[in-house]
């Protein structure tokens, strides 16, 4: 059994874990509140447990099964399945640091997706036909950011 305990104020604590870390289908959470001497134990699906942990601690959880396979090539460089870029076999911390940078970039791009310039130009032209203002690009960008697109006829 895997277990994590977090101490709170006035002797309260939260314990959480997976019943079987090799088959994480069921998780448990025990909350002990010292002041009123109450305790609660909840068993829940592991997906809900992990989603709660991710939200509560503002962390990203990635299952190992979702990671691409990595292997060492005959030249001593590491290769990741699906990538043509070979990596120098540095220490593990170097690769963790690079991974954190890539995760930060992925989150940024997810929150700020690249603009499809053709779609934005089409929307700017459509807005210009409707209102004739000088700020068509500003209006078009605001509409674009809300998901508005020009549909071809």
ABEGO torsion letter per residue (X at the ends): XBBBBBBBBGGBBBBBBBABAABBABBBBBBBBAAAGBBBBBBBBAAAAAAAAAAAAGBBBBBAAABBBBBBBAAGBBBBBGBABBBBBBBAAAAAAAAAAAAAAAAAAAABBBBBAAAAAAAAAAAAAAAGBAAAAAAAAAAAAAGBBBBBX
